[in-house]
Amino acid sequence: MNKRRREEAVLHAGGFAGEEAAARAVNAERWEPMPGMEKRRCPACRYFFAAAAMTAELRCPDCVRPGRRSRAG
């Protein structure tokens, strides 16, 4: 999904819910991580993200960040 289509999806869905829906649509597209990284799926929010292969943390950076709520739900 290109930037223009993502913006159209946000406008169509409206507000924060629209942004969330657009982000999930982009995240669902096929992608490969950069060299030295591996693709993981956060157990808290179910988003795919790239992490260094040597990293033990299973959660995405947003869910790990202190004071942040998980996007799950």
PDB file of N, CA, C and O in Angstrom, chain B, residues numbered from 101:
ATOM      1  N   MET B 101       0.859  -1.165   0.000  1.00  0.00           N
ATOM      2  CA  MET B 101       0.000   0.000   0.000  1.00  0.00           C
ATOM      3  C   MET B 101       0.903   1.225   0.000  1.00  0.00           C
ATOM      4  O   MET B 101       1.772   1.360   0.862  1.00  0.00           O
ATOM      5  N   ASN B 102       0.703   2.103  -0.949  1.00  0.00           N
ATOM      6  CA  ASN B 102       1.532   3.297  -0.981  1.00  0.00           C
ATOM      7  C   ASN B 102       0.966   4.370  -0.052  1.00  0.00           C
ATOM      8  O   ASN B 102      -0.126   4.220   0.495  1.00  0.00           O
ATOM      9  N   LYS B 103       1.714   5.440   0.117  1.00  0.00           N
ATOM     10  CA  LYS B 103       1.338   6.494   1.062  1.00  0.00           C
ATOM     11  C   LYS B 103      -0.029   7.090   0.725  1.00  0.00           C
ATOM     12  O   LYS B 103      -0.837   7.344   1.619  1.00  0.00           O
ATOM     13  N   ARG B 104      -0.282   7.308  -0.547  1.00  0.00           N
ATOM     14  CA  ARG B 104      -1.561   7.908  -0.953  1.00  0.00           C
ATOM     15  C   ARG B 104      -2.740   7.001  -0.593  1.00  0.00           C
ATOM     16  O   ARG B 104      -3.751   7.467  -0.069  1.00  0.00           O
ATOM     17  N   ARG B 105      -2.604   5.703  -0.879  1.00  0.00           N
ATOM     18  CA  ARG B 105      -3.687   4.761  -0.554  1.00  0.00           C
ATOM     19  C   ARG B 105      -3.891   4.673   0.947  1.00  0.00           C
ATOM     20  O   ARG B 105      -5.025   4.543   1.407  1.00  0.00           O
ATOM     21  N   ARG B 106      -2.797   4.741   1.731  1.00  0.00           N
ATOM     22  CA  ARG B 106      -2.915   4.694   3.187  1.00  0.00           C
ATOM     23  C   ARG B 106      -3.678   5.917   3.691  1.00  0.00           C
ATOM     24  O   ARG B 106      -4.559   5.795   4.542  1.00  0.00           O
ATOM     25  N   GLU B 107      -3.336   7.106   3.161  1.00  0.00           N
ATOM     26  CA  GLU B 107      -4.036   8.332   3.557  1.00  0.00           C
ATOM     27  C   GLU B 107      -5.514   8.260   3.204  1.00  0.00           C
ATOM     28  O   GLU B 107      -6.359   8.705   3.980  1.00  0.00           O
ATOM     29  N   GLU B 108      -5.831   7.706   2.045  1.00  0.00           N
ATOM     30  CA  GLU B 108      -7.231   7.549   1.642  1.00  0.00           C
ATOM     31  C   GLU B 108      -7.959   6.599   2.593  1.00  0.00           C
ATOM     32  O   GLU B 108      -9.116   6.834   2.941  1.00  0.00           O
ATOM     33  N   ALA B 109      -7.285   5.526   3.015  1.00  0.00           N
ATOM     34  CA  ALA B 109      -7.894   4.581   3.952  1.00  0.00           C
ATOM     35  C   ALA B 109      -8.166   5.244   5.289  1.00  0.00           C
ATOM     36  O   ALA B 109      -9.207   5.005   5.901  1.00  0.00           O
ATOM     37  N   VAL B 110      -7.237   6.079   5.750  1.00  0.00           N
ATOM     38  CA  VAL B 110      -7.418   6.790   7.025  1.00  0.00           C
ATOM     39  C   VAL B 110      -8.600   7.738   6.918  1.00  0.00           C
ATOM     40  O   VAL B 110      -9.439   7.788   7.817  1.00  0.00           O
ATOM     41  N   LEU B 111      -8.674   8.492   5.825  1.00  0.00           N
ATOM     42  CA  LEU B 111      -9.781   9.428   5.655  1.00  0.00           C
ATOM     43  C   LEU B 111     -11.117   8.699   5.563  1.00  0.00           C
ATOM     44  O   LEU B 111     -12.122   9.159   6.105  1.00  0.00           O
ATOM     45  N   HIS B 112     -11.123   7.564   4.877  1.00  0.00           N
ATOM     46  CA  HIS B 112     -12.359   6.808   4.712  1.00  0.00           C
ATOM     47  C   HIS B 112     -12.844   6.237   6.049  1.00  0.00           C
ATOM     48  O   HIS B 112     -14.034   6.304   6.355  1.00  0.00           O
ATOM     49  N   ALA B 113     -11.933   5.679   6.840  1.00  0.00           N
ATOM     50  CA  ALA B 113     -12.310   5.067   8.110  1.00  0.00           C
ATOM     51  C   ALA B 113     -12.503   6.113   9.194  1.00  0.00           C
ATOM     52  O   ALA B 113     -13.350   5.939  10.071  1.00  0.00           O
ATOM     53  N   GLY B 114     -11.739   7.189   9.153  1.00  0.00           N
ATOM     54  CA  GLY B 114     -11.904   8.300  10.081  1.00  0.00           C
ATOM     55  C   GLY B 114     -11.231   8.124  11.422  1.00  0.00           C
ATOM     56  O   GLY B 114     -11.322   7.065  12.044  1.00  0.00           O
ATOM     57  N   GLY B 115     -10.545   9.184  11.868  1.00  0.00           N
ATOM     58  CA  GLY B 115      -9.979   9.266  13.210  1.00  0.00           C
ATOM     59  C   GLY B 115      -8.938   8.222  13.551  1.00  0.00           C
ATOM     60  O   GLY B 115      -8.317   7.622  12.674  1.00  0.00           O
ATOM     61  N   PHE B 116      -8.760   8.016  14.864  1.00  0.00           N
ATOM     62  CA  PHE B 116      -7.768   7.066  15.360  1.00  0.00           C
ATOM     63  C   PHE B 116      -8.075   5.652  14.896  1.00  0.00           C
ATOM     64  O   PHE B 116      -7.161   4.898  14.564  1.00  0.00           O
ATOM     65  N   ALA B 117      -9.336   5.289  14.870  1.00  0.00           N
ATOM     66  CA  ALA B 117      -9.712   3.955  14.401  1.00  0.00           C
ATOM     67  C   ALA B 117      -9.283   3.767  12.954  1.00  0.00           C
ATOM     68  O   ALA B 117      -8.861   2.679  12.563  1.00  0.00           O
ATOM     69  N   GLY B 118      -9.389   4.819  12.168  1.00  0.00           N
ATOM     70  CA  GLY B 118      -8.954   4.762  10.773  1.00  0.00           C
ATOM     71  C   GLY B 118      -7.452   4.597  10.662  1.00  0.00           C
ATOM     72  O   GLY B 118      -6.968   3.844   9.817  1.00  0.00           O
ATOM     73  N   GLU B 119      -6.710   5.296  11.508  1.00  0.00           N
ATOM     74  CA  GLU B 119      -5.258   5.170  11.514  1.00  0.00           C
ATOM     75  C   GLU B 119      -4.850   3.757  11.914  1.00  0.00           C
ATOM     76  O   GLU B 119      -3.940   3.177  11.321  1.00  0.00           O
ATOM     77  N   GLU B 120      -5.517   3.211  12.910  1.00  0.00           N
ATOM     78  CA  GLU B 120      -5.231   1.846  13.358  1.00  0.00           C
ATOM     79  C   GLU B 120      -5.520   0.849  12.241  1.00  0.00           C
ATOM     80  O   GLU B 120      -4.723  -0.056  11.994  1.00  0.00           O
ATOM     81  N   ALA B 121      -6.643   1.009  11.572  1.00  0.00           N
ATOM     82  CA  ALA B 121      -7.005   0.111  10.479  1.00  0.00           C
ATOM     83  C   ALA B 121      -5.996   0.217   9.337  1.00  0.00           C
ATOM     84  O   ALA B 121      -5.605  -0.797   8.758  1.00  0.00           O
ATOM     85  N   ALA B 122      -5.577   1.426   9.013  1.00  0.00           N
ATOM     86  CA  ALA B 122      -4.602   1.625   7.947  1.00  0.00           C
ATOM     87  C   ALA B 122      -3.255   1.015   8.328  1.00  0.00           C
ATOM     88  O   ALA B 122      -2.599   0.394   7.492  1.00  0.00           O
ATOM     89  N   ALA B 123      -2.841   1.185   9.575  1.00  0.00           N
ATOM     90  CA  ALA B 123      -1.566   0.613  10.038  1.00  0.00           C
ATOM     91  C   ALA B 123      -1.613  -0.909   9.968  1.00  0.00           C
ATOM     92  O   ALA B 123      -0.642  -1.539   9.551  1.00  0.00           O
ATOM     93  N   ARG B 124      -2.718  -1.497  10.368  1.00  0.00           N
ATOM     94  CA  ARG B 124      -2.840  -2.958  10.309  1.00  0.00           C
ATOM     95  C   ARG B 124      -2.843  -3.446   8.860  1.00  0.00           C
ATOM     96  O   ARG B 124      -2.292  -4.506   8.565  1.00  0.00           O
ATOM     97  N   ALA B 125      -3.452  -2.689   7.964  1.00  0.00           N
ATOM     98  CA  ALA B 125      -3.452  -3.077   6.549  1.00  0.00           C
ATOM     99  C   ALA B 125      -2.031  -3.041   5.984  1.00  0.00           C
ATOM    100  O   ALA B 125      -1.626  -3.950   5.260  1.00  0.00           O
ATOM    101  N   VAL B 126      -1.284  -2.000   6.311  1.00  0.00           N
ATOM    102  CA  VAL B 126       0.103  -1.904   5.853  1.00  0.00           C
ATOM    103  C   VAL B 126       0.921  -3.030   6.460  1.00  0.00           C
ATOM    104  O   VAL B 126       1.733  -3.641   5.764  1.00  0.00           O
ATOM    105  N   ASN B 127       0.729  -3.318   7.734  1.00  0.00           N
ATOM    106  CA  ASN B 127       1.497  -4.350   8.423  1.00  0.00           C
ATOM    107  C   ASN B 127       1.208  -5.740   7.866  1.00  0.00           C
ATOM    108  O   ASN B 127       2.063  -6.623   7.933  1.00  0.00           O
ATOM    109  N   ALA B 128       0.023  -5.940   7.321  1.00  0.00           N
ATOM    110  CA  ALA B 128      -0.362  -7.248   6.791  1.00  0.00           C
ATOM    111  C   ALA B 128       0.269  -7.542   5.427  1.00  0.00           C
ATOM    112  O   ALA B 128       0.273  -8.689   4.980  1.00  0.00           O
ATOM    113  N   GLU B 129       0.802  -6.506   4.764  1.00  0.00           N
ATOM    114  CA  GLU B 129       1.440  -6.723   3.474  1.00  0.00           C
ATOM    115  C   GLU B 129       2.730  -7.516   3.651  1.00  0.00           C
ATOM    116  O   GLU B 129       3.354  -7.473   4.711  1.00  0.00           O
ATOM    117  N   ARG B 130       3.122  -8.237   2.609  1.00  0.00           N
ATOM    118  CA  ARG B 130       4.354  -9.026   2.648  1.00  0.00           C
ATOM    119  C   ARG B 130       5.553  -8.083   2.700  1.00  0.00           C
ATOM    120  O   ARG B 130       5.608  -7.090   1.974  1.00  0.00           O
ATOM    121  N   TRP B 131       6.505  -8.406   3.563  1.00  0.00           N
ATOM    122  CA  TRP B 131       7.748  -7.648   3.638  1.00  0.00           C
ATOM    123  C   TRP B 131       8.830  -8.528   4.230  1.00  0.00           C
ATOM    124  O   TRP B 131       8.548  -9.490   4.944  1.00  0.00           O
ATOM    125  N   GLU B 132      10.052  -8.192   3.928  1.00  0.00           N
ATOM    126  CA  GLU B 132      11.208  -8.910   4.437  1.00  0.00           C
ATOM    127  C   GLU B 132      12.041  -7.945   5.270  1.00  0.00           C
ATOM    128  O   GLU B 132      12.194  -6.783   4.895  1.00  0.00           O
ATOM    129  N   PRO B 133      12.580  -8.409   6.391  1.00  0.00           N
ATOM    130  CA  PRO B 133      13.432  -7.536   7.208  1.00  0.00           C
ATOM    131  C   PRO B 133      14.782  -7.286   6.534  1.00  0.00           C
ATOM    132  O   PRO B 133      15.195  -8.030   5.644  1.00  0.00           O
ATOM    133  N   MET B 134      15.450  -6.240   6.969  1.00  0.00           N
ATOM    134  CA  MET B 134      16.770  -5.915   6.438  1.00  0.00           C
ATOM    135  C   MET B 134      17.767  -6.998   6.858  1.00  0.00           C
ATOM    136  O   MET B 134      17.507  -7.742   7.804  1.00  0.00           O
ATOM    137  N   PRO B 135      18.901  -7.092   6.167  1.00  0.00           N
ATOM    138  CA  PRO B 135      19.921  -8.076   6.545  1.00  0.00           C
ATOM    139  C   PRO B 135      20.347  -7.910   8.009  1.00  0.00           C
ATOM    140  O   PRO B 135      20.522  -6.790   8.487  1.00  0.00           O
ATOM    141  N   GLY B 136      20.508  -9.019   8.705  1.00  0.00           N
ATOM    142  CA  GLY B 136      20.886  -8.988  10.112  1.00  0.00           C
ATOM    143  C   GLY B 136      19.702  -8.865  11.055  1.00  0.00           C
ATOM    144  O   GLY B 136      19.865  -8.892  12.275  1.00  0.00           O
ATOM    145  N   MET B 137      18.510  -8.728  10.487  1.00  0.00           N
ATOM    146  CA  MET B 137      17.291  -8.599  11.288  1.00  0.00           C
ATOM    147  C   MET B 137      16.422  -9.823  11.017  1.00  0.00           C
ATOM    148  O   MET B 137      16.613 -10.536  10.032  1.00  0.00           O
ATOM    149  N   GLU B 138      15.467 -10.048  11.909  1.00  0.00           N
ATOM    150  CA  GLU B 138      14.495 -11.111  11.668  1.00  0.00           C
ATOM    151  C   GLU B 138      13.094 -10.570  11.919  1.00  0.00           C
ATOM    152  O   GLU B 138      12.893  -9.654  12.717  1.00  0.00           O
ATOM    153  N   LYS B 139      12.148 -11.150  11.228  1.00  0.00           N
ATOM    154  CA  LYS B 139      10.748 -10.738  11.330  1.00  0.00           C
ATOM    155  C   LYS B 139      10.129 -11.451  12.522  1.00  0.00           C
ATOM    156  O   LYS B 139      10.237 -12.670  12.649  1.00  0.00           O
ATOM    157  N   ARG B 140       9.482 -10.689  13.392  1.00  0.00           N
ATOM    158  CA  ARG B 140       8.814 -11.253  14.565  1.00  0.00           C
ATOM    159  C   ARG B 140       7.399 -10.704  14.664  1.00  0.00           C
ATOM    160  O   ARG B 140       7.064  -9.679  14.071  1.00  0.00           O
ATOM    161  N   ARG B 141       6.580 -11.414  15.429  1.00  0.00           N
ATOM    162  CA  ARG B 141       5.211 -10.952  15.684  1.00  0.00           C
ATOM    163  C   ARG B 141       5.060 -10.752  17.174  1.00  0.00           C
ATOM    164  O   ARG B 141       5.277 -11.678  17.955  1.00  0.00           O
ATOM    165  N   CYS B 142       4.687  -9.544  17.573  1.00  0.00           N
ATOM    166  CA  CYS B 142       4.548  -9.200  18.982  1.00  0.00           C
ATOM    167  C   CYS B 142       3.388  -9.995  19.593  1.00  0.00           C
ATOM    168  O   CYS B 142       2.279  -9.976  19.058  1.00  0.00           O
ATOM    169  N   PRO B 143       3.634 -10.694  20.709  1.00  0.00           N
ATOM    170  CA  PRO B 143       2.552 -11.453  21.335  1.00  0.00           C
ATOM    171  C   PRO B 143       1.509 -10.558  22.011  1.00  0.00           C
ATOM    172  O   PRO B 143       0.386 -10.995  22.262  1.00  0.00           O
ATOM    173  N   ALA B 144       1.875  -9.317  22.302  1.00  0.00           N
ATOM    174  CA  ALA B 144       0.945  -8.405  22.976  1.00  0.00           C
ATOM    175  C   ALA B 144      -0.027  -7.739  22.000  1.00  0.00           C
ATOM    176  O   ALA B 144      -1.233  -7.721  22.245  1.00  0.00           O
ATOM    177  N   CYS B 145       0.493  -7.189  20.890  1.00  0.00           N
ATOM    178  CA  CYS B 145      -0.373  -6.427  19.977  1.00  0.00           C
ATOM    179  C   CYS B 145      -0.570  -7.106  18.618  1.00  0.00           C
ATOM    180  O   CYS B 145      -1.399  -6.665  17.821  1.00  0.00           O
ATOM    181  N   ARG B 146       0.180  -8.169  18.351  1.00  0.00           N
ATOM    182  CA  ARG B 146       0.070  -8.977  17.132  1.00  0.00           C
ATOM    183  C   ARG B 146       0.612  -8.280  15.883  1.00  0.00           C
ATOM    184  O   ARG B 146       0.362  -8.754  14.774  1.00  0.00           O
ATOM    185  N   TYR B 147       1.349  -7.166  16.024  1.00  0.00           N
ATOM    186  CA  TYR B 147       1.993  -6.517  14.889  1.00  0.00           C
ATOM    187  C   TYR B 147       3.272  -7.262  14.544  1.00  0.00           C
ATOM    188  O   TYR B 147       3.935  -7.816  15.420  1.00  0.00           O
ATOM    189  N   PHE B 148       3.615  -7.273  13.250  1.00  0.00           N
ATOM    190  CA  PHE B 148       4.906  -7.773  12.818  1.00  0.00           C
ATOM    191  C   PHE B 148       5.910  -6.640  12.949  1.00  0.00           C
ATOM    192  O   PHE B 148       5.567  -5.478  12.730  1.00  0.00           O
ATOM    193  N   PHE B 149       7.146  -6.966  13.303  1.00  0.00           N
ATOM    194  CA  PHE B 149       8.202  -5.969  13.385  1.00  0.00           C
ATOM    195  C   PHE B 149       9.535  -6.641  13.122  1.00  0.00           C
ATOM    196  O   PHE B 149       9.641  -7.865  13.198  1.00  0.00           O
ATOM    197  N   ALA B 150      10.555  -5.850  12.812  1.00  0.00           N
ATOM    198  CA  ALA B 150      11.896  -6.371  12.585  1.00  0.00           C
ATOM    199  C   ALA B 150      12.719  -6.134  13.845  1.00  0.00           C
ATOM    200  O   ALA B 150      12.652  -5.065  14.451  1.00  0.00           O
ATOM    201  N   ALA B 151      13.494  -7.141  14.232  1.00  0.00           N
ATOM    202  CA  ALA B 151      14.359  -7.037  15.408  1.00  0.00           C
ATOM    203  C   ALA B 151      15.716  -7.642  15.064  1.00  0.00           C
ATOM    204  O   ALA B 151      15.827  -8.520  14.208  1.00  0.00           O
ATOM    205  N   ALA B 152      16.736  -7.155  15.748  1.00  0.00           N
ATOM    206  CA  ALA B 152      18.063  -7.726  15.561  1.00  0.00           C
ATOM    207  C   ALA B 152      18.009  -9.207  15.922  1.00  0.00           C
ATOM    208  O   ALA B 152      17.349  -9.591  16.886  1.00  0.00           O
ATOM    209  N   ALA B 153      18.690 -10.018  15.163  1.00  0.00           N
ATOM    210  CA  ALA B 153      18.640 -11.463  15.363  1.00  0.00           C
ATOM    211  C   ALA B 153      19.107 -11.874  16.760  1.00  0.00           C
ATOM    212  O   ALA B 153      18.678 -12.909  17.269  1.00  0.00           O
ATOM    213  N   MET B 154      19.971 -11.088  17.381  1.00  0.00           N
ATOM    214  CA  MET B 154      20.517 -11.422  18.697  1.00  0.00           C
ATOM    215  C   MET B 154      19.623 -10.947  19.854  1.00  0.00           C
ATOM    216  O   MET B 154      19.916 -11.259  21.008  1.00  0.00           O
ATOM    217  N   THR B 155      18.559 -10.213  19.581  1.00  0.00           N
ATOM    218  CA  THR B 155      17.688  -9.656  20.620  1.00  0.00           C
ATOM    219  C   THR B 155      16.773 -10.733  21.197  1.00  0.00           C
ATOM    220  O   THR B 155      16.146 -11.492  20.458  1.00  0.00           O
ATOM    221  N   ALA B 156      16.707 -10.789  22.527  1.00  0.00           N
ATOM    222  CA  ALA B 156      15.863 -11.785  23.183  1.00  0.00           C
ATOM    223  C   ALA B 156      14.425 -11.298  23.365  1.00  0.00           C
ATOM    224  O   ALA B 156      13.523 -12.118  23.537  1.00  0.00           O
ATOM    225  N   GLU B 157      14.191  -9.987  23.332  1.00  0.00           N
ATOM    226  CA  GLU B 157      12.858  -9.417  23.557  1.00  0.00           C
ATOM    227  C   GLU B 157      11.901  -9.853  22.448  1.00  0.00           C
ATOM    228  O   GLU B 157      12.211  -9.727  21.263  1.00  0.00           O
ATOM    229  N   LEU B 158      10.743 -10.363  22.843  1.00  0.00           N
ATOM    230  CA  LEU B 158       9.754 -10.829  21.871  1.00  0.00           C
ATOM    231  C   LEU B 158       8.734  -9.762  21.506  1.00  0.00           C
ATOM    232  O   LEU B 158       8.089  -9.855  20.461  1.00  0.00           O
ATOM    233  N   ARG B 159       8.579  -8.738  22.364  1.00  0.00           N
ATOM    234  CA  ARG B 159       7.573  -7.698  22.124  1.00  0.00           C
ATOM    235  C   ARG B 159       8.118  -6.591  21.231  1.00  0.00           C
ATOM    236  O   ARG B 159       9.328  -6.374  21.167  1.00  0.00           O
ATOM    237  N   CYS B 160       7.220  -5.894  20.542  1.00  0.00           N
ATOM    238  CA  CYS B 160       7.622  -4.794  19.675  1.00  0.00           C
ATOM    239  C   CYS B 160       8.045  -3.595  20.528  1.00  0.00           C
ATOM    240  O   CYS B 160       7.713  -3.545  21.712  1.00  0.00           O
ATOM    241  N   PRO B 161       8.761  -2.638  19.962  1.00  0.00           N
ATOM    242  CA  PRO B 161       9.220  -1.486  20.732  1.00  0.00           C
ATOM    243  C   PRO B 161       8.083  -0.694  21.381  1.00  0.00           C
ATOM    244  O   PRO B 161       8.262  -0.165  22.478  1.00  0.00           O
ATOM    245  N   ASP B 162       6.928  -0.599  20.734  1.00  0.00           N
ATOM    246  CA  ASP B 162       5.806   0.139  21.330  1.00  0.00           C
ATOM    247  C   ASP B 162       5.290  -0.540  22.593  1.00  0.00           C
ATOM    248  O   ASP B 162       4.928   0.145  23.551  1.00  0.00           O
ATOM    249  N   CYS B 163       5.249  -1.855  22.616  1.00  0.00           N
ATOM    250  CA  CYS B 163       4.744  -2.576  23.786  1.00  0.00           C
ATOM    251  C   CYS B 163       5.783  -2.654  24.900  1.00  0.00           C
ATOM    252  O   CYS B 163       5.421  -2.808  26.066  1.00  0.00           O
ATOM    253  N   VAL B 164       7.059  -2.551  24.564  1.00  0.00           N
ATOM    254  CA  VAL B 164       8.125  -2.596  25.558  1.00  0.00           C
ATOM    255  C   VAL B 164       8.277  -1.253  26.259  1.00  0.00           C
ATOM    256  O   VAL B 164       8.613  -1.208  27.443  1.00  0.00           O
ATOM    257  N   ARG B 165       8.037  -0.172  25.552  1.00  0.00           N
ATOM    258  CA  ARG B 165       8.238   1.188  26.069  1.00  0.00           C
ATOM    259  C   ARG B 165       7.463   1.385  27.370  1.00  0.00           C
ATOM    260  O   ARG B 165       6.259   1.133  27.411  1.00  0.00           O
ATOM    261  N   PRO B 166       8.135   1.835  28.438  1.00  0.00           N
ATOM    262  CA  PRO B 166       7.457   2.037  29.734  1.00  0.00           C
ATOM    263  C   PRO B 166       6.341   3.073  29.630  1.00  0.00           C
ATOM    264  O   PRO B 166       6.468   4.076  28.929  1.00  0.00           O
ATOM    265  N   GLY B 167       5.261   2.814  30.333  1.00  0.00           N
ATOM    266  CA  GLY B 167       4.136   3.756  30.359  1.00  0.00           C
ATOM    267  C   GLY B 167       3.236   3.686  29.147  1.00  0.00           C
ATOM    268  O   GLY B 167       2.299   4.476  29.031  1.00  0.00           O
ATOM    269  N   ARG B 168       3.496   2.763  28.244  1.00  0.00           N
ATOM    270  CA  ARG B 168       2.666   2.628  27.050  1.00  0.00           C
ATOM    271  C   ARG B 168       1.730   1.448  27.210  1.00  0.00           C
ATOM    272  O   ARG B 168       2.124   0.393  27.707  1.00  0.00           O
ATOM    273  N   ARG B 169       0.508   1.626  26.793  1.00  0.00           N
ATOM    274  CA  ARG B 169      -0.447   0.520  26.785  1.00  0.00           C
ATOM    275  C   ARG B 169      -0.222  -0.317  25.552  1.00  0.00           C
ATOM    276  O   ARG B 169       0.208   0.188  24.515  1.00  0.00           O
ATOM    277  N   SER B 170      -0.507  -1.574  25.663  1.00  0.00           N
ATOM    278  CA  SER B 170      -0.462  -2.455  24.493  1.00  0.00           C
ATOM    279  C   SER B 170      -1.576  -2.051  23.546  1.00  0.00           C
ATOM    280  O   SER B 170      -2.631  -1.593  23.986  1.00  0.00           O
ATOM    281  N   ARG B 171      -1.354  -2.215  22.256  1.00  0.00           N
ATOM    282  CA  ARG B 171      -2.384  -1.887  21.252  1.00  0.00           C
ATOM    283  C   ARG B 171      -3.406  -3.006  21.117  1.00  0.00           C
ATOM    284  O   ARG B 171      -4.364  -2.881  20.355  1.00  0.00           O
ATOM    285  N   ALA B 172      -3.214  -4.074  21.833  1.00  0.00           N
ATOM    286  CA  ALA B 172      -4.130  -5.214  21.730  1.00  0.00           C
ATOM    287  C   ALA B 172      -5.500  -4.811  22.249  1.00  0.00           C
ATOM    288  O   ALA B 172      -5.636  -3.957  23.124  1.00  0.00           O
ATOM    289  N   GLY B 173      -6.496  -5.449  21.685  1.00  0.00           N
ATOM    290  CA  GLY B 173      -7.825  -5.226  22.220  1.00  0.00           C
ATOM    291  C   GLY B 173      -8.694  -4.632  21.278  1.00  0.00           C
ATOM    292  O   GLY B 173      -9.859  -4.381  21.586  1.00  0.00           O
TER     293      GLY B 173
END
